[in-house]
Amino acid sequence: MKLAVIPARGGSKRIPRKNVKMFCGKPMIAWSIQSAIESRCFDRIIVSTDDQEIADVAQIYGAEVPFIRPAELSNDHAGTLPVVAHAIAWVNSRGNSIDEVCCIYATAPFILASDIQNGFNILNDLDADYAFSVTTFPFPIQRAIRITSENRIQMFQPEHFHTRSQDLEEAWHDAGQFYWGKAKAWLLQKPVFDKCSAPVVLPRFRVQDIDTQEDWVRAEYMFQLLFK
């Protein structure tokens, strides 16, 4: 069995009710559910939430909400690994046998069904524990600077002040959209950022964190340009 788990906690602080806030015509979480359905990768698509409104919206758009996430996995410090492991254990305890699991974030409106399919293929073709979405940094991280307490500038790696950008190794970061993994890896809560994980490369123009109101506005502009 292949399972999709969409974590969606109700207590978003910086953007209240972020998971069900309307984004380009639909509740934010609906875009993740829609792409999961369109991918045709999954036997079940489950939303793990502690919030009844999120549960109701998720069911309207085609996901299952077979349990309410326990309080100890719903606080500000609950990580993705235990939340997904809990969902897998719940499904397994009902007589199912899960092989692969994809955690899809509820605030990933740029996710495409084809990316999910590609991630599944990479996971199995490379026999990885995980395969997750990544993209490049827009600027060489070796030339990053900090602002000091004295309001001055300081390089993190001053030895690269004279290094040409094209001579610096390209750096990548988590795109924050989806994480395919073998069920055993999730249950053991193996680290995702590890040598047993494989990248699923996304173009930078389809990646946007949505943690602040400014992020939200930028994401809506991006979405309208890409998909409308």
VEXMAR-156153 format. One line per field, with one value per residue (C-alpha): residue number from 1; residue in three letters; z, x, y. Coordinates in Angstrom, 3 decimals. Layout:
<nodes>
nr = (NUM:...) .
rest = (Ala:...) .
zz = (Z:...) .
xx = (X:...) .
yy = (Y:...) .
</nodes>
This chain:
<nodes>
nr = (1:2:3:4:5:6:7:8:9:10:11:12:13:14:15:16:17:18:19:20:21:22:23:24:25:26:27:28:29:30:31:32:33:34:35:36:37:38:39:40:41:42:43:44:45:46:47:48:49:50:51:52:53:54:55:56:57:58:59:60:61:62:63:64:65:66:67:68:69:70:71:72:73:74:75:76:77:78:79:80:81:82:83:84:85:86:87:88:89:90:91:92:93:94:95:96:97:98:99:100:101:102:103:104:105:106:107:108:109:110:111:112:113:114:115:116:117:118:119:120:121:122:123:124:125:126:127:128:129:130:131:132:133:134:135:136:137:138:139:140:141:142:143:144:145:146:147:148:149:150:151:152:153:154:155:156:157:158:159:160:161:162:163:164:165:166:167:168:169:170:171:172:173:174:175:176:177:178:179:180:181:182:183:184:185:186:187:188:189:190:191:192:193:194:195:196:197:198:199:200:201:202:203:204:205:206:207:208:209:210:211:212:213:214:215:216:217:218:219:220:221:222:223:224:225:226:227:228) .
rest = (Met:Lys:Leu:Ala:Val:Ile:Pro:Ala:Arg:Gly:Gly:Ser:Lys:Arg:Ile:Pro:Arg:Lys:Asn:Val:Lys:Met:Phe:Cys:Gly:Lys:Pro:Met:Ile:Ala:Trp:Ser:Ile:Gln:Ser:Ala:Ile:Glu:Ser:Arg:Cys:Phe:Asp:Arg:Ile:Ile:Val:Ser:Thr:Asp:Asp:Gln:Glu:Ile:Ala:Asp:Val:Ala:Gln:Ile:Tyr:Gly:Ala:Glu:Val:Pro:Phe:Ile:Arg:Pro:Ala:Glu:Leu:Ser:Asn:Asp:His:Ala:Gly:Thr:Leu:Pro:Val:Val:Ala:His:Ala:Ile:Ala:Trp:Val:Asn:Ser:Arg:Gly:Asn:Ser:Ile:Asp:Glu:Val:Cys:Cys:Ile:Tyr:Ala:Thr:Ala:Pro:Phe:Ile:Leu:Ala:Ser:Asp:Ile:Gln:Asn:Gly:Phe:Asn:Ile:Leu:Asn:Asp:Leu:Asp:Ala:Asp:Tyr:Ala:Phe:Ser:Val:Thr:Thr:Phe:Pro:Phe:Pro:Ile:Gln:Arg:Ala:Ile:Arg:Ile:Thr:Ser:Glu:Asn:Arg:Ile:Gln:Met:Phe:Gln:Pro:Glu:His:Phe:His:Thr:Arg:Ser:Gln:Asp:Leu:Glu:Glu:Ala:Trp:His:Asp:Ala:Gly:Gln:Phe:Tyr:Trp:Gly:Lys:Ala:Lys:Ala:Trp:Leu:Leu:Gln:Lys:Pro:Val:Phe:Asp:Lys:Cys:Ser:Ala:Pro:Val:Val:Leu:Pro:Arg:Phe:Arg:Val:Gln:Asp:Ile:Asp:Thr:Gln:Glu:Asp:Trp:Val:Arg:Ala:Glu:Tyr:Met:Phe:Gln:Leu:Leu:Phe:Lys) .
zz = (0.000:-0.767:1.682:1.532:4.858:4.918:8.332:9.083:12.609:13.612:15.655:13.032:14.702:12.028:9.533:11.566:10.123:7.358:6.286:5.466:4.518:0.947:-1.558:-5.202:-4.925:-2.678:0.915:1.007:1.928:-1.047:-3.493:-1.811:-1.675:-5.320:-6.500:-4.395:-6.001:-9.515:-9.088:-8.793:-6.610:-3.442:-2.053:0.738:1.298:4.991:6.630:10.143:12.099:15.571:14.191:13.247:10.683:8.867:9.006:7.470:4.643:3.932:3.560:1.249:-1.111:-1.117:1.704:4.643:8.261:10.094:13.401:15.282:15.969:19.680:21.643:22.267:18.489:17.952:19.864:18.472:18.864:17.205:14.278:10.960:11.616:14.669:13.071:9.958:12.019:14.093:10.951:9.567:12.855:13.013:9.511:10.072:13.280:11.240:9.282:6.426:5.166:3.994:1.757:0.775:2.350:1.012:3.462:1.593:3.298:3.489:2.424:-0.893:-3.586:-6.272:-5.955:-9.159:-9.563:-11.904:-9.154:-6.788:-9.440:-10.146:-6.446:-6.157:-9.107:-7.691:-4.266:-5.737:-8.650:-6.260:-3.394:-1.073:2.381:1.340:-1.780:-1.262:-3.163:-3.374:-5.269:-5.581:-3.523:-5.686:-4.433:-3.409:0.277:0.675:0.274:2.821:5.330:8.791:10.427:13.768:17.051:16.224:12.969:10.842:8.145:8.575:6.124:7.259:5.057:4.439:2.649:-0.332:-0.696:-3.846:-5.157:-8.350:-8.004:-10.848:-9.008:-5.878:-5.365:-5.975:-2.836:-2.500:0.078:1.014:-1.155:1.578:-0.632:-0.241:1.241:-0.090:2.211:2.850:5.632:7.686:7.512:8.751:11.573:12.697:12.355:10.377:9.594:6.242:5.570:5.275:2.754:2.284:0.845:-2.815:-4.309:-6.423:-8.175:-8.667:-10.542:-8.215:-9.687:-8.290:-4.729:-2.062:1.723:3.148:6.736:6.790:5.251:2.835:1.754:1.226:-1.047:-3.072:-3.434:-4.746:-7.380:-8.383:-8.553:-10.725:-13.173:-13.356:-13.301:-14.199) .
xx = (0.000:1.115:-0.010:-0.060:0.043:-0.711:0.106:-2.105:-2.036:-4.616:-2.386:-0.552:0.760:2.267:-0.573:-3.671:-5.692:-3.084:-4.032:-7.637:-7.154:-8.328:-5.468:-6.252:-9.803:-9.418:-8.443:-4.662:-4.732:-6.982:-4.095:-1.995:-4.945:-5.758:-2.220:-2.088:-5.309:-4.181:-0.893:-2.756:0.097:-1.850:-4.200:-5.144:-4.690:-4.883:-4.818:-3.357:-4.853:-5.972:-8.510:-12.119:-12.424:-9.322:-10.741:-14.037:-12.309:-9.958:-12.873:-14.720:-11.730:-11.315:-8.942:-9.614:-9.424:-9.783:-8.390:-7.762:-4.082:-3.227:-2.345:1.264:1.845:0.039:2.111:4.582:7.490:6.002:8.169:7.194:8.830:6.733:3.548:4.006:5.109:1.931:-0.241:1.562:1.228:-2.479:-3.122:-0.975:-2.835:-6.044:-4.670:-2.938:0.613:2.213:5.282:5.845:4.619:4.666:4.412:2.942:2.891:-0.483:1.022:2.536:0.259:2.962:3.231:2.457:1.166:4.096:6.570:4.958:5.181:8.796:9.624:8.131:10.197:13.408:12.763:12.542:14.972:17.739:16.577:16.676:15.167:13.672:13.322:12.307:11.928:14.955:15.951:18.985:19.819:19.570:22.927:26.168:25.840:29.629:29.348:26.578:26.928:25.590:24.673:26.464:25.147:27.113:25.128:28.148:28.709:30.630:31.078:30.329:33.176:35.550:38.003:35.612:35.534:37.652:36.278:34.271:30.638:30.984:33.856:31.807:29.984:26.250:24.139:20.647:17.894:14.726:11.878:9.322:6.774:6.912:8.947:8.610:9.937:9.908:7.445:10.202:12.346:9.455:8.620:12.250:12.265:15.489:16.812:15.626:18.687:21.055:23.168:20.367:18.059:17.768:16.899:13.857:14.942:12.398:12.891:13.381:10.412:8.041:9.312:8.106:8.017:4.801:5.533:4.702:2.088:4.725:5.412:1.688:1.301:4.375:3.082:-0.277:1.429:3.632:0.686:-1.379:1.508:2.222:-1.189:-3.898) .
yy = (0.000:3.557:6.216:10.018:11.852:15.581:17.105:20.110:21.463:24.035:26.328:28.376:31.535:33.813:33.286:32.345:29.449:29.137:25.622:26.561:30.209:30.882:30.852:31.674:30.408:27.351:26.618:26.254:22.563:21.785:22.290:19.581:17.184:17.844:17.097:13.924:12.704:13.653:11.791:8.445:7.239:6.539:3.948:6.343:10.084:10.976:14.390:14.303:17.168:18.199:20.678:19.928:22.731:21.476:17.949:19.100:21.002:18.104:15.695:18.077:18.042:14.278:13.317:11.014:12.125:8.804:10.080:13.314:13.773:13.466:16.592:15.530:15.606:18.901:21.437:23.965:21.549:18.452:17.365:15.843:12.460:11.467:12.831:10.688:7.676:8.010:7.987:4.915:3.054:3.917:2.562:-0.533:-1.333:-1.658:-4.616:-2.797:-3.177:0.059:0.048:3.686:6.905:10.450:13.321:16.294:19.645:21.379:24.703:23.585:25.048:24.754:20.967:19.071:15.529:14.855:15.840:13.353:10.640:11.502:11.339:7.849:6.641:8.135:6.591:3.120:3.389:4.503:2.256:5.278:5.659:8.997:11.138:14.744:18.001:20.307:23.418:25.679:28.757:31.890:33.211:31.465:30.599:30.801:34.589:35.069:37.901:38.603:41.911:42.149:43.547:46.717:47.057:46.162:43.552:40.312:37.444:33.907:32.651:35.596:33.297:33.402:37.197:37.023:33.724:34.075:32.989:30.498:28.787:28.104:24.815:25.090:24.661:23.219:23.434:21.595:22.865:22.115:20.355:16.582:13.738:10.215:7.535:3.830:3.045:1.410:4.559:6.699:4.296:4.202:8.021:7.924:11.424:12.783:14.955:12.028:10.123:7.565:10.246:11.212:14.624:15.405:18.594:21.388:24.663:27.612:29.504:26.858:26.994:29.412:29.048:30.478:31.453:35.179:37.458:38.724:35.115:34.612:37.643:36.674:33.113:34.319:36.476:33.539:31.156:33.504:33.886:30.153:28.551:31.046) .
</nodes>
